[in-house]
Amino acid sequence: MFNRVLMVCVGNICRSPTAEAVLRDRLDGTGIAVESAGLAALSGKPIHPLAEAVLGEHGGSGASHVARQIDRRLIDEAGLILVMERKHLQAIDRIAPHARGKTFLLGKWQGDVEIPDPYRRERHAYEHAFRLIDESIARWRPHLSPR
């Protein structure tokens, strides 16, 4: 199984910190570390207020999140890398071609669904992204660690 999962999106302030918080909650007690980073991170920024609000309505919190840029070290340390869109797969491949076998769409088990970026959109876009993230993580959960 995996000992470290890295969630990746673009800015690391909406989708990946939401996915990090949801997966961390689902993996509580398993010893699996969950982190997130961005391909063009708004480094040092907190989770977007709408992402935090939607996450909070579902019992989660990203209050301690600080956005950071992905780098080769994070890629190398991760046992599994989950991305939101197909173009993120290509971006990871350009940074670290050796990570191809451990990098997948978060929506892999839902027919390779992509999680659309809600950034600079209305609240319903954040709610939609949360639903897709939550459903995708539920599908990944059995593949990550015994219950």
C-alpha positions in Angstrom: 0.0 0.0 0.0 0.9 3.7 -0.1 2.5 5.6 2.8 2.2 9.1 1.3 -0.5 10.5 -1.1 0.0 13.8 -2.9 -3.0 15.7 -4.2 -2.3 18.1 -7.1 -4.1 20.9 -8.8 -3.0 24.3 -10.3 -3.0 26.9 -7.5 -3.2 24.6 -4.5 -5.9 26.8 -2.9 -9.2 25.1 -4.0 -9.3 21.5 -5.3 -6.2 19.9 -3.9 -6.4 21.2 -0.4 -10.1 20.2 -0.3 -9.1 16.7 -1.5 -6.2 16.6 1.0 -8.6 17.4 3.9 -11.3 14.9 2.8 -8.8 12.1 2.2 -6.9 12.8 5.4 -10.2 12.4 7.3 -11.0 9.2 5.5 -7.6 7.7 6.2 -7.4 8.7 9.8 -5.6 6.1 11.9 -4.1 4.3 8.9 -0.7 6.0 9.1 -0.9 7.2 5.5 0.2 10.9 5.1 -1.7 13.1 2.8 -0.3 16.3 1.3 -1.1 18.7 -1.5 0.7 21.0 -3.9 0.1 23.1 -7.0 1.6 23.2 -10.5 1.4 27.0 -10.5 0.8 27.4 -6.8 -0.3 30.6 -5.2 2.5 29.9 -2.6 1.9 31.0 0.9 -1.9 31.6 0.4 -4.6 29.9 2.5 -7.3 27.8 1.1 -9.9 29.8 -0.9 -12.7 31.1 1.4 -15.4 29.4 -0.7 -13.5 26.1 -0.7 -13.1 26.3 3.1 -16.8 27.2 3.5 -18.0 24.2 1.5 -15.5 21.9 3.2 -16.7 23.1 6.6 -20.3 22.4 5.7 -19.2 18.8 5.3 -17.3 18.6 8.5 -13.8 19.3 7.2 -11.4 22.1 7.5 -8.5 23.5 5.5 -7.9 26.3 8.0 -4.2 25.4 8.5 -3.5 25.0 4.8 -0.7 27.0 3.1 -0.4 26.7 -0.7 2.9 25.4 -2.0 4.5 24.7 -5.3 5.1 21.1 -6.4 8.7 20.0 -6.8 10.6 16.9 -7.6 11.1 16.1 -3.9 7.4 16.0 -3.2 6.9 13.8 -6.3 9.6 11.4 -5.3 8.4 11.1 -1.7 4.8 10.3 -2.7 3.7 6.8 -3.2 0.6 7.9 -5.1 -0.1 11.2 -6.9 -3.7 12.1 -7.6 -4.4 15.0 -10.0 -7.6 16.8 -11.0 -7.3 17.0 -14.8 -5.6 15.2 -17.6 -3.3 18.1 -18.3 -2.0 17.8 -14.8 -0.9 14.2 -15.7 1.2 15.7 -18.5 2.6 18.4 -16.3 3.8 15.9 -13.7 5.3 13.7 -16.5 7.3 16.7 -17.7 8.7 17.4 -14.2 9.3 13.7 -13.3 8.8 11.1 -16.1 9.6 8.3 -13.6 6.4 9.2 -11.7 4.1 8.1 -14.5 3.3 4.8 -12.9 2.1 6.4 -9.7 0.2 9.4 -11.0 -3.5 9.1 -11.7 -6.6 11.2 -12.1 -8.5 11.5 -8.8 -11.6 10.5 -10.8 -9.9 7.3 -12.1 -12.5 5.0 -10.6 -15.4 7.1 -12.0 -14.4 6.7 -15.7 -11.5 9.1 -15.5 -13.7 12.1 -14.6 -11.9 15.4 -14.3 -12.6 17.8 -11.4 -13.2 21.2 -12.9 -11.5 24.2 -11.4 -13.9 26.4 -9.4 -11.4 29.3 -8.9 -13.0 32.7 -9.6 -16.4 31.1 -10.1 -19.6 31.1 -8.1 -20.3 29.0 -5.0 -22.1 26.3 -6.9 -18.8 25.5 -8.8 -17.1 24.9 -5.4 -20.0 22.7 -4.3 -19.8 20.7 -7.6 -16.1 20.3 -7.2 -16.5 19.1 -3.6 -19.1 16.5 -4.6 -16.8 15.1 -7.3 -13.8 15.1 -5.0 -15.8 13.4 -2.2 -17.2 10.7 -4.6 -13.8 10.2 -6.2 -12.1 9.7 -2.8 -14.8 7.3 -1.8 -13.9 5.2 -4.9 -10.2 5.4 -4.1 -10.5 4.5 -0.4 -10.6 0.7 -0.8 -7.5 0.8 -2.9 -5.4 2.8 -0.4 -5.5 0.8 2.8 -7.4 -2.0 4.5 -10.2 -0.6 6.6 
